[in-house]
Amino acid sequence: MTQATSINEIVVLEDGSITLPKGYKAGGMHCGIKRKRLDLGYIVSEVPAVAAGVYTTNIFQAAPLLVTQDSIAKENKIQAILVNSGNANACTGEQGLLDAYEMQKGFASELSIQDHLVGVTSTGVIGELLPMGKIKTGIKQILQKEYESEENFKQAILTTDTCIKQIGVQINIDGKTVSIGGAAKGSGMIHPNMATMLGFVTTDANIAYDDLLFALKEVTNTTFNMITVDGDTSTNDMVLVMANGLAENKQLTKNHPEWDDFKQGLKIVCESLAKKIARDGEGATKLIEVQVDGAFSLNAAKAVGKSIISSNLVKTAIYGTDPNWGRIVTAAGYSGVPIEPNLLNVSLGQYKVFENGLPFPFVEEEIKGYLENENVLIHVELNQGDYSATAWGCDLTYDYVKINASYRT
C-alpha cells in the first residue's frame, strides 16, 4: 500500500523501491545456493547509468566488491547489478576473484552488454567458494519473464533479515519528476565504515559522476555510517547508486538551484534504509535512537553517539527495560571526546535521568514503562557547542547469541 507524505515538496513512498525511477527492472530466483529461499537477484537499467559506490574499509574486502569497483572505474557507469545471497565470496583468494568476474561476464552476455557495465555483489558465509555451476545455470535463466519481479529481487538479497527494506521518493526538478528508489539487506555484522552490508539506490536523475559520488559519500556519513547492530564491520559492505538520466532534468551539479532538494531526497532514502537495518538487527526487539546535541564539533557529536549506540551494556539494559543511565554516561566518557562531565544531561524519552553531572530523581516504573516501547530515544545534551548528530542501533537479546552461535552450522 502506498503511503505518501510530503516533506519540503519531497513525496515519500514507503512502498516505493528500486523500480520506481524510470527505466529500471528487477528480478530474482532460487538457483540453489540456499536450500529453499531466493538467492540470486538483479537490477537492470534500460540504458547505461552513471554509477557511484561506497565500500567497506575492512582490510578483507570481498572479491565481488573489488570487481565492481574496478568496473565502475572504467567509465563511471554500469547498467546492471547481479546479487547473490548465502555466500559472501570473501577470503576466497584468486579463485574467488575469477568466480566474481565469471558472474559478471555471464550476466553481461545474457544482456548483450559489455562486461564492465555489470556490477556484482555477494553476501553470506565468509570463506567458501561460490557454487559456480548453480550460479551459471541461474544466470542463464534469471531474465525469463517468470523471475522478473521487484518483490523477487528484494527477497533474493536477504540472509538473516526478517523483513525487506525499501523506500522511494519523488522530487520536482526543472519541472520534471525525479524519482529515487532504494532497497537494502542487513541484520548482522553491522557497524559500517563507508557503507553497510548491501544497499542499492536507483534514480532517473541526470547527474554527473563526481556530483553523484559527492552526494552519496556525504549522505552515507550521516545515515549508514551512523548505525550499528553488533560492532562488526563486514567484508562485503557496499552501497551502489545508479542514475540513468531518463527523467530528462537539466544535469544536476552542486550549483543547480535544486541540488539540495535532490540531496535531501537521497538522504531520506538512505536514512530510511539505515534505520530499517538497525531495527531488523539479529534478534532485536527495539530500535534505539541516540540524539546528541550541544557538541563543539560535528565529529564530536557523531563520536559520542556511536560510542553509546555501540555499547553492549547499554543495548542489554534497553532490552531489559532497565533505566541504567550509568552505562550511557560511561560510554560517552570513553568516546574519545573531551566532554565536560558537569555539563552533561541525559534523558530517556521525556524522562530526565542525569543533569549537570549528577543523578536526577525519577520514578523507576515510569521509565521502565517507556523502555517497553519498540522505539527508544536516548537524548544526550553536552552543552559545549551547537553541533548535533543522530545514531541508530538495536537492543542486544538472547536471540542474537542463538542466531550467531550456529550461523555456519
Disulfide bonds with the S-S distance in Angstrom:
none
